[in-house]
Amino acid sequence: MFGRDLREAVAAGEITVSIRLWSRPKVKVGGRYPTAGVVIEVDSMELLPFSAVTAEDVRRSGEPDREALRSRAAHAGPIEDDTLIYRIEFHVV
């Protein structure tokens, strides 16, 4: 679910937001998922345009800036400002 370079920060609870380009949801609110040697629980999930991603979301996703986040999330296709993405908020259980 997370790249190797992010797993340690996820496990430490430093990353609490994930931005995903999915055609349909792959997690559910309240769901628990093993990742990075821990279990995370999804607190919320929103479908919104990439332009609605805030600076706080960028920070909480572990990325240095908005373009780095766009690049990481674009593994499933290009992301423009009006591209709908899933914003997932979670915590380590």
C-alpha positions as CSV (number, residue, x, y, z in Angstrom):
1,M,0.0,0.0,0.0
2,F,2.9,2.4,0.6
3,G,6.3,2.7,-1.1
4,R,9.3,1.4,0.7
5,D,10.6,5.0,1.4
6,L,7.4,5.8,3.3
7,R,6.8,2.7,5.3
8,E,8.9,3.7,8.3
9,A,7.1,7.0,8.6
10,V,3.7,5.3,8.3
11,A,4.6,2.8,11.0
12,A,5.8,5.7,13.3
13,G,2.5,7.5,12.8
14,E,4.1,10.4,11.0
15,I,2.1,9.8,7.7
16,T,-1.6,9.9,8.3
17,V,-3.0,10.9,4.8
18,S,-2.8,9.1,1.5
19,I,-3.8,10.4,-1.9
20,R,-4.8,7.7,-4.3
21,L,-5.9,7.7,-8.0
22,W,-8.3,4.8,-8.0
23,S,-11.2,4.0,-10.3
24,R,-13.1,2.8,-7.2
25,P,-12.4,2.7,-3.5
26,K,-10.0,-0.1,-2.4
27,V,-10.4,0.5,1.4
28,K,-13.4,1.4,3.6
29,V,-13.8,3.7,6.5
30,G,-13.3,1.8,9.7
31,G,-11.4,-0.9,7.8
32,R,-8.1,-2.1,9.3
33,Y,-5.2,-3.0,7.0
34,P,-1.7,-4.4,7.7
35,T,1.1,-2.4,6.2
36,A,4.6,-1.4,7.1
37,G,4.7,-3.9,10.0
38,V,1.7,-2.3,11.7
39,V,-2.1,-2.1,11.3
40,I,-3.7,1.1,10.1
41,E,-7.4,2.0,10.4
42,V,-9.1,4.2,7.9
43,D,-10.8,7.2,9.6
44,S,-12.2,9.0,6.5
45,M,-12.2,8.8,2.7
46,E,-13.2,11.6,0.3
47,L,-13.4,11.8,-3.4
48,L,-12.3,15.2,-4.5
49,P,-10.3,17.0,-7.2
50,F,-6.6,17.2,-6.8
51,S,-6.8,21.0,-6.6
52,A,-8.6,20.5,-3.2
53,V,-5.5,18.8,-1.7
54,T,-4.2,21.2,1.0
55,A,-0.6,22.0,2.1
56,E,-1.4,20.2,5.3
57,D,-2.4,17.1,3.3
58,V,0.9,17.3,1.4
59,R,2.8,17.4,4.8
60,R,0.7,14.6,6.3
61,S,1.3,12.4,3.3
62,G,5.1,12.6,3.8
63,E,5.8,14.4,0.6
64,P,8.0,17.5,0.3
65,D,5.7,19.4,-2.0
66,R,2.5,19.2,-4.0
67,E,4.2,18.2,-7.3
68,A,6.0,15.3,-5.5
69,L,2.6,14.1,-4.2
70,R,1.1,14.5,-7.7
71,S,3.9,12.4,-9.1
72,R,3.7,9.6,-6.5
73,A,-0.1,9.4,-6.8
74,A,0.1,9.4,-10.7
75,H,1.3,5.8,-10.9
76,A,-2.2,4.9,-12.3
77,G,-2.4,7.7,-14.8
78,P,-1.8,11.4,-15.1
79,I,-3.2,13.8,-12.5
80,E,-4.4,17.2,-13.5
81,D,-5.9,19.7,-11.0
82,D,-9.4,18.6,-11.9
83,T,-8.6,14.9,-11.7
84,L,-10.7,13.2,-9.0
85,I,-8.6,11.4,-6.3
86,Y,-9.3,9.7,-3.1
87,R,-8.0,11.4,0.1
88,I,-7.7,8.8,2.8
89,E,-7.1,9.7,6.4
90,F,-5.8,6.9,8.8
91,H,-4.1,6.2,12.0
92,V,-1.9,3.4,13.4
93,V,-3.9,1.0,15.6
